[in-house]
């Protein structure tokens, strides 16, 4: 079976810098995601991105490495991939739960 490499998938990334004050480091990682140009939504536990799988994996890696750039000496990063043969979007998954929709 061949999958369309251009299908839209979701990748969530949760960076866990093992430092006392995590917020400045997490903010740096989120900034890297924002600068990548991919669609993303920050949640209370992780950031979910939308796009092509290879690009999102690359952005997740950049967010992980950004934690070191921001001063962390140790980081645990959790990555989840949500995929469907025809693609999947953030809106398809959570649109009905948003206020006003």
C-alpha positions as CSV (number, residue, x, y, z in Angstrom):
1,X,0.0,0.0,0.0
2,X,1.2,3.5,-0.8
3,X,0.4,6.4,1.3
4,X,0.1,9.9,0.0
5,X,3.1,11.7,1.4
6,X,1.3,15.0,1.1
7,X,-1.6,14.0,3.3
8,X,-2.2,16.2,6.4
9,X,-1.4,14.6,9.7
10,X,-1.2,15.8,13.3
11,X,1.9,15.6,15.4
12,X,1.9,16.6,19.1
13,X,5.0,17.5,20.9
14,X,5.5,17.8,24.6
15,X,8.9,19.1,25.7
16,X,9.8,18.4,29.3
17,X,13.0,20.3,30.2
18,X,14.3,18.9,33.5
19,X,15.0,22.3,35.1
20,X,13.5,24.2,38.0
21,X,11.8,26.9,35.9
22,X,10.5,25.2,32.7
23,X,8.4,28.0,31.3
24,X,11.1,30.1,29.6
25,X,12.5,27.0,28.0
26,X,9.1,25.7,26.9
27,X,8.4,29.2,25.5
28,X,11.6,29.0,23.4
29,X,10.5,25.6,22.0
30,X,7.0,27.0,21.1
31,X,8.7,30.0,19.4
32,X,10.6,27.6,17.2
33,X,7.4,25.9,16.3
34,X,5.8,29.2,15.5
35,X,8.7,30.3,13.4
36,X,8.5,27.1,11.3
37,X,5.3,28.3,9.7
38,X,3.3,25.1,10.4
39,X,-0.2,25.3,11.7
40,X,-0.2,24.7,15.5
41,X,-2.2,25.0,18.6
42,X,-0.7,25.2,22.1
43,X,-2.5,23.2,24.7
44,X,-2.0,22.9,28.5
45,X,0.1,19.8,28.1
46,X,1.4,19.7,24.6
47,X,1.5,21.5,21.3
48,X,-0.3,20.0,18.3
49,X,0.9,20.7,14.8
50,X,-0.8,20.1,11.4
51,X,0.9,19.4,8.1
52,X,3.0,16.8,6.3
53,X,4.6,14.1,8.5
54,X,8.2,14.6,7.5
55,X,8.1,18.4,8.1
56,X,6.3,18.0,11.4
57,X,8.9,15.5,12.7
58,X,11.6,17.9,11.7
59,X,9.8,20.8,13.6
60,X,9.4,18.5,16.7
61,X,13.1,17.8,16.6
62,X,13.9,21.5,16.4
63,X,11.6,22.2,19.4
64,X,13.4,19.5,21.3
65,X,16.8,20.9,20.5
66,X,15.6,24.4,21.2
67,X,15.3,23.4,24.9
68,X,19.1,22.9,25.0
69,X,19.7,26.2,23.2
70,X,17.6,27.8,26.0
71,X,19.8,26.3,28.7
72,X,18.4,22.9,29.7
73,X,20.9,20.2,30.3
74,X,18.4,17.4,30.1
75,X,15.1,17.2,28.1
76,X,12.5,14.5,27.6
77,X,10.3,15.0,24.6
78,X,7.1,13.0,23.9
79,X,5.9,12.9,20.3
80,X,2.6,11.5,19.1
81,X,1.4,11.1,15.5
82,X,-2.3,11.2,14.5
83,X,-2.7,9.9,11.0
84,X,-5.4,8.7,8.7
85,X,-5.2,7.3,5.1
86,X,-7.1,10.3,3.8
87,X,-5.4,12.7,6.2
88,X,-6.6,14.4,9.3
89,X,-6.9,17.9,10.7
90,X,-7.0,19.5,14.1
91,X,-10.5,21.0,13.2
92,X,-11.9,17.5,12.3
93,X,-10.9,16.3,15.8
94,X,-11.8,19.2,18.1
95,X,-13.8,21.7,16.1
96,X,-17.1,20.7,17.6
97,X,-15.7,21.3,21.1
98,X,-14.7,24.9,20.4
99,X,-16.8,27.7,21.9
100,X,-19.2,29.2,19.4
101,X,-19.0,26.3,16.9
